[in-house]
């Protein structure tokens, strides 16, 4: 696994590097002292993992994530001296958040969780999967015909029309079809950009639905609505997305 450390404090970067030097499974690609240099390095070096400071002088951590264009996106561990906006941290699909000053034990607990969750062979397939994305990408419309998903020793080419909905789950996106759930190391925001907007709609920061598979709308006494999907699951619609969602359904 290859990592990039992004922090505008020299001592903070050096500490993370020193801690990572004791982890043989992780190779440090480099360090970035600014948000702008981080965007360039992430897009160029394509790290598997980034340690990202949220409070930098030129760009904050969330702005860095908004500007990167690589796919699959790197795993993100946020670094901060202050408690961030919880909703923004959620949308960033961060694997963890380390509150400075953190203890060595806390740092290695995060590293252990990541290494145990992602087998090395999955990381080795990233380049191959990216090539598949390029093959199936229709650049004239920004949509894709197939989504490559690693399953054991195979790569499934998932047809978007078979997708019922997609839910954010930490570092992953959970993709649901009628008979199976797939895990993809990608953010909901990145998937939202490549899926056909005529078919898919993001009803909440944590959920994207296939409009063709929305079977019912369940109304609450507080004026909120849930989308009942073809498999019977109820997905909450945020207040901000309620009106545009109903408009997309022709209601």
Steps between C-alpha positions, in 0.01 A plus 500: 500500500634843404434807714528878466519731802339844467544757775627859507691435826844348443515327839153351451603352164824361640320334789259316271789394274699370798200301620441356152864400464426231759222354281658283225171467310489876430740690275516879543490661155566850626369798694313816407515829695205665318157410373584595141810282492292219652247512215779480241681218680187292558402525134856419392615235748160333556560397865288230661481693826530865599542662840326833453518804725170689506642840594750619237558858396428482126239221477333310780483123489146488362596735217790269414262205474264701280780571253658159454402306188647153549286188510490296709546771758760440772399396846490807725612545859419852617734688733374794702556694820131589518176306475386536137149525360375143540294508180800612294718229649228249413475622141877476463468122558788521744617169646589671824572834663803556722465789741834669564693435712427128462686219673709244314264226616202680345688547173594134468147391586381692192775348284415150620134550415583611146751222432264231627209633295682526166696199374814587302374313195206741482739795489704330227191493279437875521694574182325223310159617620583856402580376149163328486331822604675672212386236254136530605493872552285696257677833515246681284228459764702447816319169569640148514364175362653264755639543850793267578474356852758269658347175629756250627723403206254647247400846383124531447388738224184633658231641273371827651141418404516205742585730791213574740686746720844587638576581864811660647685279747817659630777449243265304276184527299249216550334424166173307521333296228190282544703198606838623621705773671835613359772702673692754295787715629360824365318803636132568438590836352725342237233245407236772482712678239531200267153346530229605256321798662181411313483172691681555830427761766680576826220528755734543795872552554515128585274353229451493123189332355412363160175683419374199303509292818319742731168323563333714769537822696431472871393829660554583867291734712789746498486550124801280433507215250675167462553325170388137505722306261425186298652279771282660768770713661408852614750777427463841659487811281667810639301820533719673241444223243129440562367754248742418214445128565124535467546708186718230347222251572250729332310573821 
